[in-house]
């Protein structure tokens, strides 16, 4: 029964793996709800600050913020948002494939790139492909904090304001629903007129500025861009937990199927051994 003992060992191993994947699925399901609530809670702030910034821009057409100007530099910036941990299906692979396509397009157009990595997986990928990583942040945990994101991202924002880069792209995994997440690469800077379009209202807005309109617009647009980045990180984290829950559920189901197949093989092997022993006993009795 050496073969039977080996199969029992495999069954025990797969059962232990199944327990781990089931536990990870339940943890991801719990974190997914919190991540989705955090993501949805950040949306009203982004919408409101966009409307205010758009109305301010219309009220002061003579002033154009650097974030809305088009630069002629031959360098572009890319912010890559991935996860710190794996075991979340093909989520990171999909977003990194989209980043690779974008980097190739920029390279073919004769534009060099500078990258900011948010997440350990993206940082490792950018280092492997030889991209120029100007800053990075890892270990964000389950709750993103804006103060941790501002420093690394500010490197590209300041470079754009100074005219050193011509565009900033933001790549992340957009949360659609629990079963579907979409990898996107969006243009963050320069801010397009479509992005800064204010919601239609029945009346116009007029503001009293303190200290002056330029200072208010400068501060607001920086906060708006930071809110876009925070929203992308929140969407990515919600996508991560959803993808991990689905991946762990699939792994648990597959483990159950493997256990069923191994038990069937074990029972057949055991039955064959018993039949062989009975045949030997009958043959021995007949010989006597």
Buried (B, 14 or more C-beta within 10 A) or exposed (E): EEEBEEBBEBBEBBBEBBEEBBEBBBBBBEBBEBBBEBBEEBEEBBEEBBBBBBBBBEBBEEBEBBBBEEBEBEBBBBBBBBBBEEBBBEBBBBBBEBBEEBBEEBEEEEBEBBBBBBBBBBBBBBEEEEBEBBBBBBEBEEEBEBEBBBEBBBBBBEBBBEEBBBBBBBBBBBBEEBEEBBBBBBEBBBBEEEBBEBEEEEEEEEEEEEEEBEEBBBEBBBBBBBBBBBBBBBBBBBBBBBBBBBBBBEBBEBBBEBBEEBEEBBEEBBEEEEEEEEEEEEEEEEEE
